[in-house]
Amino acid sequence: MKYNSKTILWISRIIKLVCILFLLMDSIMKIIKSAPSVEGSVQLGWPEDQIQNIGIILFLITLLYLFPGTSVLGAIVLTGYLGGAVAIMMRSNINGHPFFFPIIFGIFIWLSIFLQDENIRKLIPIRKKD
């Protein structure tokens, strides 16, 4: 697979855009304390007075991921954030929250960077079978 092709570049950009839009939506819903976001967070065990702070943190981390110069740092911090989400969802196990969603989402975050950044591809080599 040729990683510097225009098709691969656009696929990575679309994946990154979808991730960013979802993260921004989630963070803004927490910041403005929308009812569904507050209810879901409280069901997972978060104190209501902390939900807005979580939204602000997620918003700032998403900005790190958005900009090319800090996208790898943003992906690293988002990985930690999403790992916490997995732990909380597994611990709470309320209404069958799909704990695998943050895992898949994290994979997409790193896939977008893998497809765009040659240095990341050197760290995570995928070898062709001979």
C-alpha positions in Angstrom: 0.0 0.0 0.0 1.4 3.4 -1.0 0.8 5.6 2.0 1.6 8.9 0.3 -1.1 8.5 -2.4 -3.8 11.1 -2.6 -6.5 8.5 -1.8 -4.8 7.4 1.4 -4.2 11.0 2.4 -7.9 11.9 1.9 -9.0 8.7 3.8 -6.9 9.7 6.8 -8.2 13.3 6.7 -11.8 12.1 6.6 -11.2 9.7 9.5 -9.5 12.5 11.5 -12.4 14.9 10.7 -15.0 12.5 11.9 -13.1 11.9 15.1 -12.7 15.6 15.7 -16.3 16.4 15.0 -17.4 13.7 17.4 -15.0 14.8 20.1 -16.0 18.5 19.7 -19.6 17.6 19.9 -19.1 15.5 23.1 -17.0 18.2 24.7 -19.3 21.0 23.9 -22.3 19.1 25.1 -20.5 18.6 28.4 -19.4 22.3 28.6 -23.0 23.6 28.0 -24.4 20.8 30.3 -26.9 19.4 27.8 -29.4 17.2 29.5 -28.5 13.9 27.7 -24.8 14.5 28.4 -25.3 15.2 32.1 -27.7 12.3 32.5 -25.3 9.8 30.8 -22.3 11.1 32.8 -24.1 10.9 36.1 -25.3 7.3 35.3 -21.6 6.4 34.8 -20.8 7.7 38.2 -19.5 11.2 37.5 -20.5 14.0 39.9 -22.6 16.5 38.1 -20.4 19.4 39.1 -17.4 17.8 37.4 -19.0 17.2 34.0 -18.3 20.7 32.7 -14.6 20.4 33.7 -14.3 17.1 31.8 -15.8 18.8 28.7 -13.2 21.6 28.9 -10.4 19.1 29.2 -11.7 17.1 26.3 -12.1 20.3 24.2 -8.5 21.3 24.8 -7.2 17.8 24.1 -9.2 17.7 20.9 -7.5 21.0 19.8 -4.1 19.4 20.3 -5.2 16.5 18.0 -6.7 19.0 15.5 -3.5 20.9 14.7 -0.8 19.0 12.7 2.1 20.1 14.9 0.5 18.7 18.0 -1.7 15.9 16.7 0.6 13.1 17.9 0.6 14.6 21.4 -3.2 15.0 21.2 -3.6 11.4 20.2 -1.4 10.3 23.1 -3.5 12.3 25.6 -6.8 11.2 23.9 -5.6 7.6 24.3 -5.4 8.1 28.0 -8.8 9.9 28.1 -10.4 7.0 26.1 -8.8 4.4 28.3 -10.4 6.1 31.3 -13.7 6.0 29.5 -13.3 2.2 28.9 -12.5 1.7 32.6 -15.5 3.7 33.7 -17.9 2.0 31.3 -16.7 -1.4 32.3 -17.0 -0.6 36.0 -20.4 1.0 35.8 -21.9 -1.6 33.4 -25.2 0.4 33.4 -27.7 -0.1 30.6 -25.2 -2.1 28.6 -22.9 0.9 27.8 -20.7 -0.4 24.9 -17.2 -0.1 26.4 -15.7 -1.2 23.1 -16.7 2.1 21.4 -13.8 4.2 23.0 -11.4 1.4 22.0 -12.5 1.5 18.3 -12.5 5.3 18.4 -8.9 5.3 19.7 -8.0 2.9 16.9 -9.4 5.4 14.4 -7.5 8.3 16.0 -4.2 6.5 15.6 -5.1 5.2 12.1 -5.5 8.7 10.9 -2.1 9.6 12.2 -0.5 6.4 11.0 -1.7 7.1 7.4 -0.5 10.7 7.5 2.8 10.5 9.4 5.8 8.6 8.1 7.5 8.8 11.5 4.6 6.9 13.1 4.7 4.3 10.4 8.4 3.7 11.2 7.5 3.1 14.8 4.6 0.7 13.9 5.9 -1.1 10.8 3.4 -3.2 8.9 5.3 -5.7 6.8 4.2 -7.3 3.6 4.3 -11.0 3.3 6.9 -12.2 0.8 
